[in-house]
Amino acid sequence: MRLFISVRLATNASVIILTLLVIFHLLILCRVISFGIVWGGKLKTVSEMVVFETVSIVVTLLMLATVCMAGGYLKTKFNPAIIKGILWAMSGLFLLNTMGNFLSMNRYEQVIFAPLTLLLSIFCIRLAYVAKK
């Protein structure tokens, strides 16, 4: 089977999307963007939002670091098998998130975030596929 998405494209696009997601969550945390458009509209208080958005930023930064390691942009002494396993886990999480976004009552999650998380899932599968064991 020939893969049509290059490792470079998967890495660069993932870095861009994940960086934009960090910025997006920072804007929500700073209350520039309403927190009513994330988490399925289920967050009710500012304190809930702060906790959820802080966790989102930390997890997204860890994912960004993993993609950078897999793409060779960040040199570390991590076991390549661990990076590969994390990429497979990320692809699964992004796929589950895609389904959740499509099922959300929030139009932004359906139209904007579902396609983005689907792309991230595909890119992580591509990176995991070629990652060293």
C-alpha positions as CSV (number, residue, x, y, z in Angstrom):
1,M,0.0,0.0,0.0
2,R,1.4,3.4,-1.0
3,L,1.0,6.1,1.6
4,F,0.2,9.5,0.1
5,I,0.9,11.6,3.1
6,S,4.6,12.3,3.6
7,V,6.2,12.3,7.0
8,R,7.2,15.9,6.5
9,L,3.6,16.9,5.7
10,A,2.2,14.9,8.7
11,T,4.8,16.5,11.0
12,N,4.5,20.1,9.8
13,A,0.7,20.1,9.6
14,S,0.5,18.5,13.1
15,V,2.9,21.0,14.6
16,I,0.8,23.9,13.0
17,I,-2.5,22.5,14.1
18,L,-1.3,21.7,17.7
19,T,0.3,25.1,18.0
20,L,-2.9,26.8,16.9
21,L,-4.8,24.6,19.4
22,V,-2.5,25.8,22.2
23,I,-3.1,29.4,21.2
24,F,-6.9,28.8,21.0
25,H,-7.0,27.3,24.5
26,L,-4.9,30.2,25.8
27,L,-7.4,32.6,24.4
28,I,-10.2,30.7,26.1
29,L,-8.2,30.7,29.4
30,C,-7.7,34.5,29.0
31,R,-11.4,34.8,28.3
32,V,-10.9,36.3,24.9
33,I,-13.0,33.5,23.4
34,S,-16.1,32.2,25.2
35,F,-15.6,28.8,26.9
36,G,-19.2,28.0,25.9
37,I,-17.9,26.7,22.5
38,V,-15.7,23.9,24.0
39,W,-16.2,20.8,25.9
40,G,-19.6,20.3,24.3
41,G,-20.9,23.4,26.1
42,K,-20.9,21.6,29.4
43,L,-18.6,23.9,31.3
44,K,-20.7,26.1,33.6
45,T,-18.2,28.1,35.7
46,V,-14.9,29.9,35.2
47,S,-13.2,27.7,37.7
48,E,-14.2,24.6,35.7
49,M,-13.0,26.3,32.6
50,V,-9.6,27.1,34.1
51,V,-9.0,23.5,35.2
52,F,-10.1,22.0,31.8
53,E,-8.3,24.5,29.7
54,T,-5.1,24.2,31.8
55,V,-5.2,20.4,31.3
56,S,-5.9,20.9,27.6
57,I,-2.9,23.2,27.2
58,V,-0.5,20.8,29.1
59,V,-1.7,17.7,27.1
60,T,-1.5,19.5,23.8
61,L,2.0,20.7,24.6
62,L,3.0,17.1,25.4
63,M,1.5,16.0,22.1
64,L,3.3,18.7,20.3
65,A,6.6,17.6,21.8
66,T,5.9,14.0,20.8
67,V,5.2,15.0,17.2
68,C,8.4,17.1,17.2
69,M,10.4,14.1,18.5
70,A,8.8,11.8,15.9
71,G,9.5,14.3,13.1
72,G,13.1,14.8,14.2
73,Y,12.7,18.4,15.2
74,L,13.3,17.7,18.8
75,K,16.3,15.5,19.7
76,T,15.9,13.5,22.8
77,K,17.0,10.2,24.3
78,F,13.5,8.8,24.6
79,N,13.0,5.2,23.6
80,P,11.7,5.3,20.0
81,A,9.2,2.5,20.9
82,I,7.7,4.8,23.5
83,I,7.3,7.6,21.0
84,K,5.7,5.2,18.6
85,G,3.3,3.9,21.3
86,I,2.3,7.5,22.2
87,L,1.7,8.3,18.6
88,W,-0.7,5.3,18.3
89,A,-2.4,6.4,21.5
90,M,-2.7,10.0,20.2
91,S,-4.2,8.7,16.9
92,G,-6.8,6.8,18.9
93,L,-7.6,9.7,21.2
94,F,-8.0,12.1,18.2
95,L,-10.3,9.6,16.5
96,L,-12.5,9.3,19.6
97,N,-12.4,13.1,19.9
98,T,-13.5,13.4,16.2
99,M,-16.6,11.2,17.0
100,G,-17.4,13.3,20.0
101,N,-17.1,16.5,18.0
102,F,-19.4,15.2,15.3
103,L,-21.9,14.2,18.0
104,S,-21.6,17.5,19.8
105,M,-24.6,19.9,19.9
106,N,-22.1,22.8,19.3
107,R,-21.8,23.7,15.6
108,Y,-18.2,24.9,16.0
109,E,-17.1,21.5,17.3
110,Q,-18.9,19.7,14.4
111,V,-17.7,21.9,11.6
112,I,-14.3,23.1,12.7
113,F,-12.9,20.8,15.3
114,A,-14.1,17.4,14.0
115,P,-12.2,17.7,10.7
116,L,-9.1,19.0,12.5
117,T,-9.0,16.1,15.0
118,L,-9.6,13.7,12.1
119,L,-6.6,15.1,10.3
120,L,-4.5,14.9,13.5
121,S,-5.5,11.3,13.8
122,I,-4.5,10.5,10.3
123,F,-1.2,12.4,10.7
124,C,-0.4,10.6,13.9
125,I,-1.1,7.2,12.3
126,R,1.3,8.2,9.5
127,L,4.0,9.2,12.0
128,A,3.5,6.1,14.1
129,Y,3.6,3.9,11.0
130,V,7.1,5.0,10.2
131,A,8.4,5.6,13.7
132,K,11.4,3.5,14.7
133,K,10.7,0.5,17.0
